[in-house]
């Protein structure tokens, strides 16, 4: 029989420590012949990222030894930090930014010189014994991005092959090595605004000749170029309003499939891939319809799509080889896992689970997709999670506190995957709503573009509308609504707390408070991002000030807790520090927790644990409930 306890105070089988215990972040699966490789980010190893290899009939083995950290900081978000070719792995090491060659049974060997160069998104050019890579040069006042070649046996900084544009991504060689395709774009565009795909001939001298643009424009986003086995260039374009598959044929571009579905997500990170050729005529592809991901097979000849019957609602990466499909998949009841799928049978084998979940299904609150009305007669989307713990029940008539999750980006999306970070709250008696506010991906370009010029307005309208919708439905206590988010989600959190009076508390994880300083201090990749979200700087200075919570701190009277990495280059620490000091001076209850050695997003297990526990303690103090467990004290300024 369930014990009666107030919402928020339920003891939970999910501790903050269990969020990181034996947990890994899975990324970038690939084939090297019959071998399978992937990346594992390990919080218990101080956030180190490791290349892992699985041979046929073998067990997973670490390729990159400690303390090597296979990460890159190109665009700060990284991605594309390794490639494999005939048993040899090449990777970028996070500590020094150098490229390394890792052969089986040997120590890694640096093949580039130390210095302020970063490399990513590389592909092996075996006939020429080199890598083709994106390079980011930090030796000058203005960061310079290029495509370079790097000799596999060793090269100081590589040789520049393509230069002149602000950004490059995804250099991809044709199967015979005679052609190369790559993406490029210039400020103020982001890769989801508009990119061009270029095609060139690889000459005998190793240089790229006869380069020409084959698709893309200022208002057309091209992503994820790839080659068919017989050498036909394939890519994603949103020219129809959705990222769909196209192929270059006879000098023209042909749609392989037109569907109101997204076959990709926003390219913050390099080397993302959501489709792969299995044979010349069959493509395995992940697609998102109304926020839910599926996996299907596309007939490249007639555009037919066959959806596979699989128990997953989220696919974040796809690779193909040997007739099989590698995918990182999850559902609202299954954690992220690397699976090998037999497309003929629709069966799959689990190769690696991001975290073993021993929680019984009667404790798991599944994601419920909801669509709700918002400002201007429009609608927005979210995933709702109800409080769930079979051991406890609330007092009669009590409605639960609600925690509103705001994703980062802001051009990103919530994912309907089992996340113990959500269940941490629902098993304690919180309702959770993870909001895909207007501007999120997964719903087509018009929905994504709804945030243009209106960041800090429509996202705030939508998180408020989601909270009020659930309160009106009797699914949340309107007096105990809280909001949390990281990065751009931290900004939306602070804006909602400043410009509305809906929420009782909030938590900002490395969020923006002053847009006028952010635009001047952030890194190159996002230095013009706000042109589309707010307006060009400095012409739109008044808009930046109008939307900056720090400029209206006198309107913020709601308790806030800030979490910040002191090595953050995307949202510098002063964004949290100035806000904390301003609120402390105004006698608003406020807390600030900063971490040495952490950047944009926390990777160390002890810091993840500390943050989750501190946020729970903070809400308990503000909302008047006592969280279960032996939790550390949190110093809260101005708290009675």
C-alpha angles and dihedrals in degrees: 000000000000119000117231115241133149118266112269094030098074114125108241133207086220113081123185087250091057089060090071103022108122088342125144136180111235122212147154105018115194144165126241102187104301092339122099122216135185143159125256121196107203120200090187089060094055090273095302116167116221132194109229127196129200116193123201107281092001138103127255114278130189111247099187114056127220130302090026112108114199098212135116131204098208104141083004089261092073125193129161093060098152146026133186130214126179095333098318120108124206118196144167115242113220098214097059104012091232126139117243135197114220118193122184113276094005138099116261114265122211111233099181129055126254115263143093097312126117127195133197148149095040131173128197116248095194100177089058095038093235146103124241108215147163109252128197115200115206097175093097133059090252113050111240123212122200143153112249141178119231121195111236094224091054140304131185100228103332130250121283113241101169129020143151103077125094094239142018133186144167106023103192127184122214115244092261093044094238098113135041129198127192142165126244138175141165138222134310091029124090118210091260090053101054138330137167127227114217128198126200142170118247107227131210087256091061092248126122113248137184094021115187137170113248101177144351138073143192089283100033120082115210117191142172107015115200138167128238116232090261093048109265117145116239128184145156122257132178094206089120092051092265131068100257133165122269134174133205108238129169091345094307136091119249126191109234091194134359114204136146090249136101116241092189145025132230113302102233088135126047126242097031113160127184100170139040139184114249093179133350090274103034128067125187109214139176115219134185122216118181091341096310120109125220135176123229146164119244122205101222092204101055103011094243115161124208114188116215118230102237131149094241134102098182130057118175103170138018133192132171135209141137090016092298133108123230114202140165102225140170143163135202088271100032123065123230111289140170109241135184109214127201101214093197094058100025087230125132142196122216110231099176135000117211089222133357106240114204092173113124117243090244086069096047118096107205123217113263112199111224134183116202138179118261139174122318094025091289130128133231135193137233146155115246124205121190124212108269131181119132092206096062141044131188125246113274112280097014118131120204129256111252126224114201114208116207115194124221129244092057080226094060137085146236114254124221093223128127104267119180086203087069095040089051086071102035093052088055093054103269124131112221131203119189105200127214094196120191106289093048122124125241097064103071135272098289090058090045092049092050088090095057108122090354106079109140090030113057095031089052091046090053099048089048091047091050092052093046092046092056092043090051089051090055091247097114138034106248090210093055106050116140131181133204137175146151131236107336086005087056088055092051088048093053092043092051091050092047103041100036136042097216102103131071096200143358144198122211118197109196089324129166120254102164114043092183093064095036092061090054099042107037126098127277098260093061100026091106097030091105092058088081097034098047111358138276118310129268095006091065095045092129090057091050091052093043091054097041113102091208091062089056100036090133087070094055110090098147120106113258135186119203127205120190141173111222093213094054111137096176099053106016118219093251088073089070098031098057091048092049092051092047093051093044090053090052094051094246113149104257140158132193126197118182130184129211114225096019124118132184100336125010120264104168115093095223091055094047089051093047092050097051093047093045093050091051092048090048093054091046092055093046099042097038104245130118114234116222121248139041100298128174121252118259118211105230117186118224093009111146 
